[in-house]
């Protein structure tokens, strides 16, 4: 299925992003704790760190109590539970970070610059199926894979899914 989405959002003006000391320390902790691999595909190549609960550019709009509650509920590495008694006040807090490879973070498909497999390019349910699908069966064509190839794989491996 091919569809176009239009997103309307107001992103307040903000200072140019710089890497904070907290962000550097959070990345180091993710590495030390063995989480420095893509949360979706597991690769250790071309890694980046995504602000998943509240984007850095939207931090001025954040209700930090709500962000903290969200990061405790959706807690991919366990830091939300581990640090539950400590206030969360910054998008660079380790509880708000998710390690992704470049394609699963900002990946734009170079064959079609209006699509990609990254969290910034897909709706969240479609992004998640890349992590939650049966290994080798991708509803979202991965880098260098055509839509036709992905569809043929699904038809072959899961014929009941396309009836």
Secondary structure by P-SEA (a helix, b strand, c coil): ccbbbbbbbbbcccccccccaaaaaaaaaaaaaccccccccccccbbbbbbcccccccccccaaaaaaaaaaaaccccccccccccccccccccccbbbbcccccccccccccccccccccccaaaaaaaacccccccccccccccaaaaaaaaaaacccccc
